């Protein structure tokens, strides 16, 4: 018999966070979170809960945790985008259909109680959280911000009447396909024609004053995507602390116009996936050493975010970004590159990689069901 209980106490929330460590023990592709950080992000003091209603649930079988799920309603999405949707995320379970059924039933009840019309997931509290269930690439290492799951996950959702909704692609890119001479020539031409130039950062301290402008440009870049929910100021502060501390300034490229206004940026990062696996969910006493080593010695990198002012989309400013990125990758001896998930309809961003022999090596989807 499956019993589902709401996780409320600190002990229960910690069990919620730690369950995947048991489920994916010895799995070579799963990348763990930092336990302490994830527990903290679920605390009621997190500003995200100003605009999000959330519940956490654990499933038990024979008094043992066998599954978990979070259900949430992003009120900005509901009210501003008019999407009466209850989200579900942090969805992990053993290969037992009764477990997944029981967990999703809690999401349905939560949605009905708030007069939502459908449920969709896996996804987080906002668009800056991890989203999508892996449907291809089960034998590939997850990125730091990419979800990993077993192959039976989407099979369960199909059996329970869920249909695919949003779809993302992840690309493996070939760094040897960079045509340095061509990119440099194009970059110089664009800089002269449009009076724009790259902005370089030597320290994280130099970078921080520009972060708000990056996220504002990110909102502008993706505003025309149907599923995009604008990033709010308090969320920006959260992601500054959560991710930017791990990014070396060399891996961030910005392009400014003649008025020193940002028109494009790209954030790449060394891959921390293997380092996070070595931490086993703990930064201390020794876990942080693996992250420091990954910053300094790494042959893998990931494209994290890229933003381009719509006015400059077809003017070749990406050549400036690619010139900067290629120089960075050469300096840091990067040999393997991959993108983070890109919405399948976001063709403008996907086209940026066309000269790098892109290979779709992972696919993921969210799943929807009316309630």
Residue pairs with C-beta under 8 A, 6 or more apart in sequence:
1 61
2 59
2 60
2 61
2 66
2 96
2 98
2 99
2 102
3 59
3 60
3 61
4 57
4 58
4 59
4 60
4 102
4 103
4 105
4 106
5 12
5 57
5 58
5 60
6 55
6 56
6 57
7 13
7 15
7 16
7 56
7 57
7 58
7 68
8 56
10 39
12 56
12 58
13 39
13 42
13 56
14 35
14 39
15 58
15 65
16 42
16 56
16 58
16 68
16 70
16 90
17 33
17 35
17 38
17 39
17 42
18 35
18 281
19 58
19 65
19 67
19 68
19 92
20 30
20 32
20 68
20 92
21 32
21 280
21 281
22 65
23 92
23 93
23 94
24 30
24 32
24 148
27 148
28 141
29 138
29 139
29 140
29 141
29 142
29 148
30 142
30 148
30 277
31 141
31 142
31 143
31 144
31 146
31 148
31 273
31 276
31 277
32 276
32 277
32 279
32 280
32 281
33 276
33 281
34 276
34 279
34 281
34 282
34 283
34 287
35 281
35 282
36 282
36 283
37 242
40 46
41 48
41 238
41 242
42 56
46 238
47 234
47 235
47 237
47 238
48 125
48 126
48 234
48 235
48 238
50 234
51 74
51 75
51 76
51 232
52 72
52 73
52 74
52 75
52 125
52 126
53 72
53 73
53 75
53 114
54 70
54 71
54 72
54 73
54 125
55 70
55 71
55 72
55 106
55 110
56 68
56 69
56 70
56 90
57 68
57 69
57 70
57 71
57 103
57 106
58 65
58 67
58 68
59 65
59 66
59 67
59 68
59 69
59 93
59 99
59 102
59 103
60 66
61 94
61 96
61 99
66 93
66 94
66 96
66 99
67 92
67 93
67 94
67 99
67 100
67 102
67 103
68 90
68 91
68 92
68 93
68 103
69 88
69 89
69 90
69 91
69 93
69 103
69 104
69 106
69 107
70 88
70 89
70 90
70 91
71 86
71 87
71 88
71 106
71 107
71 110
71 111
71 119
72 86
72 87
72 88
72 89
72 124
72 125
73 85
73 86
73 87
73 110
73 111
73 114
73 116
74 85
74 87
74 125
74 126
74 229
76 229
76 230
76 232
77 83
77 85
77 229
78 84
78 85
78 116
80 229
80 230
81 229
84 115
84 116
84 117
84 118
85 111
85 116
85 117
85 118
85 119
85 120
86 107
86 108
86 110
86 111
86 114
86 116
86 118
86 119
86 120
86 371
87 119
87 120
87 121
87 123
87 124
87 125
88 104
88 107
88 119
88 120
88 121
88 122
88 123
89 121
89 122
89 123
89 124
89 125
89 129
89 130
89 131
90 122
90 124
91 103
91 121
91 122
91 133
91 153
92 149
93 99
93 100
93 103
93 153
93 156
95 150
95 152
97 156
97 159
97 160
100 156
100 157
100 160
101 160
104 119
104 160
104 369
107 119
107 121
108 119
108 369
108 371
111 117
111 118
111 119
111 371
112 371
116 371
117 370
117 371
118 368
118 369
118 370
118 371
119 368
119 369
119 371
120 165
120 166
120 366
120 367
120 368
121 133
121 366
121 367
122 130
122 131
122 132
122 133
122 147
122 366
123 129
123 130
123 131
123 132
123 366
124 130
124 131
126 229
126 231
126 235
127 227
127 228
127 229
127 231
128 231
128 235
128 239
130 145
130 146
130 147
131 147
131 166
131 168
131 341
131 364
131 366
132 147
132 166
132 167
132 168
132 341
132 364
132 365
132 366
133 147
133 149
133 153
133 154
133 157
133 364
133 365
133 366
133 367
134 147
134 148
134 149
134 153
134 154
134 362
134 363
134 364
135 154
135 363
135 364
135 365
136 360
136 361
136 362
136 363
136 364
137 170
137 361
137 362
137 363
138 150
138 151
140 361
140 362
141 273
141 274
142 148
142 273
143 170
143 271
143 273
143 302
143 338
143 340
144 269
144 271
144 272
144 273
144 276
144 302
145 243
145 304
145 340
146 170
146 340
146 341
146 362
146 364
147 364
154 365
154 367
157 367
160 369
161 369
162 367
162 368
162 369
163 367
163 368
163 369
164 365
164 366
164 367
164 368
165 365
165 366
165 367
165 368
166 227
166 343
166 344
166 365
166 366
167 343
167 344
167 363
167 364
167 365
168 341
168 342
168 343
168 344
168 363
168 364
168 365
169 341
169 342
169 344
169 350
169 360
169 362
169 363
170 338
170 339
170 340
170 341
170 342
170 360
170 361
170 362
170 363
170 364
171 338
171 339
171 342
171 350
171 353
171 358
171 359
171 360
171 361
172 336
172 337
172 338
172 358
172 359
172 361
173 303
173 337
173 338
173 339
173 353
173 356
173 357
173 358
173 359
174 337
174 356
174 357
175 326
175 329
175 334
175 335
175 336
175 337
175 356
177 355
177 356
177 357
178 322
178 326
178 355
178 356
179 355
180 326
183 319
183 322
183 323
183 326
184 323
186 316
186 319
187 319
187 320
187 322
187 323
189 316
190 196
190 315
190 316
190 317
190 319
190 320
191 197
191 198
191 320
193 315
194 257
194 312
194 315
194 317
195 257
195 258
196 255
196 256
196 257
196 258
196 263
196 312
196 317
196 320
197 255
197 256
197 320
198 253
198 254
198 255
198 256
198 320
198 321
198 323
198 324
199 210
199 254
199 255
199 256
199 262
200 249
200 324
201 207
201 210
201 249
201 252
201 254
202 249
203 249
204 244
204 245
204 247
204 249
206 249
207 244
207 249
207 252
208 240
208 244
210 254
210 262
211 236
211 240
211 244
212 233
212 236
213 262
214 254
214 262
214 265
214 267
214 305
214 307
215 231
215 236
215 239
217 262
217 263
217 264
217 265
217 307
217 308
217 309
218 231
218 305
218 307
219 230
219 231
220 307
220 309
220 310
221 306
221 307
221 308
221 309
221 310
222 228
222 307
222 346
223 230
225 343
225 345
225 346
226 345
227 343
243 304
246 269
246 272
246 291
246 295
247 267
247 269
247 304
248 269
248 270
248 295
248 332
250 328
250 331
250 332
251 267
251 268
251 269
251 270
251 301
251 328
251 332
252 265
252 266
252 267
252 268
253 265
253 266
253 268
253 320
253 321
253 324
253 325
253 328
254 262
254 264
254 265
255 262
255 263
255 264
255 265
255 317
255 320
255 321
256 262
256 263
257 263
262 309
263 308
263 309
263 311
263 312
263 317
264 306
264 307
264 308
264 309
264 312
264 317
264 318
264 320
264 321
265 305
265 306
265 307
265 321
266 303
266 305
266 306
266 307
266 321
266 324
266 325
267 303
267 304
267 305
267 306
268 301
268 302
268 303
268 304
268 325
268 328
268 337
269 301
269 302
269 304
270 294
270 295
270 298
270 300
270 301
270 302
270 332
270 334
271 294
271 298
271 300
271 301
271 302
271 336
271 338
272 291
272 294
273 300
274 294
275 290
275 291
275 293
275 294
276 290
276 291
278 287
278 290
279 287
279 288
279 290
279 291
280 287
281 287
283 291
298 332
298 334
299 333
299 334
299 335
299 336
300 334
300 335
300 336
300 337
300 338
301 329
301 332
301 334
301 336
301 337
302 337
302 338
302 339
302 340
303 337
303 338
303 339
303 340
304 340
305 340
306 321
306 349
306 352
308 317
308 318
313 348
318 352
328 334
329 337
337 356
338 361
339 353
341 362
341 364
342 349
342 350
350 358
